[in-house]
Amino acid sequence: MRLTCSAGVLGQGLHVVSRAVSSRTTLPILNNVLMQTADNGLQLTATNLEIGIRQTIPAQVQEEGGITVPARLLTDFVTSHPEEPLTMSLDKKTQSLSLKSARFDATIRGIDPADFPPVPAGVDGRKVKVDQTGLREAIEQTVIAASTDEGRPVLTGVYVQLNGGKATLAATDGHRLAVKTLAVEAEAGETDTIVVPARALTELGRILKTGEERIDVTVGAQKNQVFFKTGDVELMSRLIEGTYPNYQQVIPAQSTTTITTKTQDLLFTTKMVSLFSKDAANVIKFKTEGGKLTLTANTSEVGQNVAGVDAKIDGQDLQVAFNSKYLLDVLAILGTEEVQLGFTGPLNPGIIRPVGKDDYLYIIMPVRVAM
Amino acid sequence: MARVVMHVDLDAFYASVEQLRRPELRGKPVIVGGSGVPGERGVVAAASYEARVFGVRSAMPLARARRLCREGIFVPCDFKAYRDASEQVFQILHGYSPLVEPMSLDEAYLDLTGSQALMGQPEPVAVRLRDEVKRSCGLDLSIGIATCKLVAKVASELRKPRGLVVVNAGGEAAFLRPLPISKLPGCGPSTIRRLEPLGVGTIGDLAALPELLLGELFGQYGRLLHAHARGIDPSPVMPPGDPKSISREVTFDQDVLDPPRLRETALALLQDVGHSLRGHGLAARTVAMKIRYYPFETHSCQATLTYPSDRDDELTQAFTRLLDEHLDQSRPVRLIGAGVSNLEARAVQLSLLESRAAERAALDDRLDALRERYGEQAIFRGTSNRPQQKDFRRDDIDHLAAERK
């Protein structure tokens, strides 16, 4: 293996794929990035066995071959390196990679690529195309609600239902639920349901660019893998097995109190008020009375903060408490000027929607406190 | 400087409230209790002074009250009305001292220490307070003033109704000396039974017993009795705050060797604890049980919950395990208690996927609302029978933060 490429381009590529490098692993080779020569340049691959990311960067290949080297060291070296050509060559006997430039002559010891776990270059299966901007927004709006508790693996994923030209993404950690619908390009009558790890989607979200360009999504025929391809980057993820809970039944059909207000104003006020409940499970209380909305947080040891919010209120007076984190998460990614909140009492789920859009909803379960 | 503690006790409170809002009952023997039907089971919650002449007393079965007082007018309890009236009275009390410790709807301690320059001497203050309550609320009350809570309480009981008794500093022991021991708070029938053979009839007799002997007979409680009999009670007047622990215990008149009955009684007490816990907006991490076997051997044990809880079902589950593990079924029990500690502000994140939690919490709230409206004894869960009031003396203990300091 022998090739020359730009240090800057290689640095960007390593930055993308190293997101899949395992941070803690018992398998040392998973700390490495796989570098292989390809038809049109150098292919970089990393995996943590759950997800894999591959990117091909332009390079002048003089001799084919491949090697795995520690991702961290290579990335640090390359991204600190001046923006100039870098020549790499492999000494197969010692499995060490030499990197040469005008001023540097470095050698990194690697591990034989034959030991690297296979990361498929694509799978056969159901294919759909999705708009990048739309998918990025959908990911941002749903992964926040996914669980991080491995105790119930299915909830660490995002439940994706494909139904003709529409995909519905849903995520819940048992305390809140996010549901987003977006248009996809698929063959008519196609239906499918899969659970994609939220972590994989978060990484995909980082890779996706804003733009008209579409992304190819393939669900493996075995229904244990999903494969995303955009330009020269590919991301694959295993799927989570298990039955996703029937989330539809927790979506309230109607509300007895609705509050409409400016998203940024509510976000700012919630942040300010919740400073006072950091030590008290982040509990923040909402109270509507006489057409006014008041937010309160208090901790007996800390103190309290009470704030009024300009809002349009319909329906019954209400007092309800939430974990402010759940509220801040959704307000930060709602993307509309106004937000509508609907409630039916202090023990029932509340519903949050972006005003003017009907493709998203967020359900939040209250905290039972003394009012 | 000696403390000035005032004990205020409304006279025949429930009955007076009834007479106040129904003028036709004034001057008549009014007996409040149960559903107001003397043929039904239930006990007298309050009797007007006109009824007391016939020997009708609180906690007496209604049927017995009927036999004693043929012309008695029986009225059902209306806790909402009593609560409202009590609130009015307490508003007045707060005008006399910043330190008001409510003991029940009709009873409170006020600390007047150091307020003479502002308010005047205790006795005229007491007269003003009594007149103001009569004028604004139409209710009579009795007042005791002393240097400690215990003596003030004994003093207020002494000349009911409309009594005013002042015990000066240094005169406490002499004031208590001639009174029968039944007048000493905390001295119940079984304590009296155990003291009688020693020739103790008056509080003075009790004060004369060596502390060591009382300690041997009653343990910790014996030393407390010794101090109380001499008019010594350093406990401060404490306005209600967030408690550090909440417990309820009962002392049976007769020792009980009946595990199902002990269990029912304890679980009823625990529900009472749960009610108070929810009333404070708190949740508990620890559930505790206290048992005193005959003659005076006390055991305590506790269990820690996975998550803080204020729900009857979760507290009961933990308590039942304690009972199963620690109750010695072969020994007669003199006292049983249930309590919670490690309290924190209630903040239970409800689940979207497990909806029963909200339903169970709603059930507790509904039961609490019924108790607030119809009284503590109004409703209990199926696992526990209504405790018979005449069986035991119930002690309510909300340990306050200050007590720990």
Interface residues (C-beta under 8 A of the other chain):
Chain A: T172 G174 H175 R176 L177 P245 Y247 V250 A280 A281 V283 T299 S300 A321 N323 L347 N348 P349 I363 M365 P366 V367 R368 V369 A370
Chain B: D242 R278 H280 G281 L282 A345 R346 A347 V348 Q349 L350 S351 L352 L353 E354 A358 A361 A362
